[in-house]
């Protein structure tokens, strides 16, 4: 497998680099922790390492050191497509280099080869209550794949800790290859024809997903490629990525770890944000029976903030500029359906909301984030079921967190075990 060969070739240098850093500079202080950070969810505490992605406050997400515009430009694309192969991004995240088209297609072919989902997975999902949330179905489906974990079997048989990355990579390919099929099955089961989707080896990951979802539109295949790439990773500190890292650090296999990560993604403060943003936009449309005037939207935004509510989709914990993931999706909508009523409201919000937030002093970063637009794009192509949006997020997020998982095993990263303090201890520190 191409990813195995490329990672294997890099590992000696990477391991030497990490060993030298720890031996020569392991006691060097990286940062300080305040009481407010301890009580505030460890926000901005520098306590994790990942070379897969980094959120630059002034440039947004960087994948393997490259900004999003560069990634979208340099990754190879299917013939006639606007957006790159998802397999090309996975190569970049795993290997650290931009692939050729042939190398991206090798990853895509590996996915196609491993895409069959066992019948028992579909049976488990069918047997669950009809009103089960799509994310509960998604997490359960991931767990049902665990029985085939090569990592768990190889670990039980006994193997060197430094070789664990190899079955971890096998599991990563197995998991990611099946997620599109599983997600599309959940969508069909809950909302559509209840058919079992099948993967077409002649189509790439994005085109396959569009077909399995029942959206016969070349534009949607491009949108979903973009969506999965944008949502693939966001450093290691967000809930889903950190959960994956924490559970994986115990040497749980990738299926246990990713299921746990998806349970975190299902939380309203994480993966559900995109549907909250779309609900807000649709609420504006309903209130004004269509697209409001700029004056009406400005007044509505001020009323919303004055009542103590927030305007979802604006602001970001790290960024101090518009989110490039938002910008890429906004550009897609503007090029393909600028007169869609929901997207017209999104465009008007883009013009008005930052100024309103600045005037009211409500946000350090008043710019739109990725969630402000993603739901409206899905809605345009007929994916109108809000509860399903987080499953889409999960399929994309798998790309980054599984790459992190493989490299954590390759570099022998240890069990994560931070130290806790009592409130009395913090009070004593404060008094001292």
Secondary structure, DSSP 8 states (H G I E B T S, - for coil): -HHHHHHHHHHHHHHHHHHHHHHHHTT-------HHHHHTTTTT------SSEEEETTTEEEETTEEHHHHHHHS-B-TT-SSB-HHHHHHHHHHSS---HHHHHHHHHHHHHT----HHHHHHHHHS-TT--HHHHHHHHHHHTGGG-HHHHHHHH---GGGHHHHHHHHHHHHHHHHHHHHHHHHHHHHS--------TTS-HHHHHHHHHT---HHHHHHHHHHHHHTS---S-SHHHHHHHHHHHTT--HHHHHHHHHHHHTSTTTTTHHHHHHHHHHHHHHHTTS---HHHHHHHHHHHHHTT---TTB--SS-SS--HHHHHHHHHHHHH-TT-HHHHHHHHHHHHHHHHHHHHT--SS-SB-THHHHHHHHHHTT---GGGHHHHHHHHHHHHHHHHHHHHHHTT----------HHHHHHHHH-
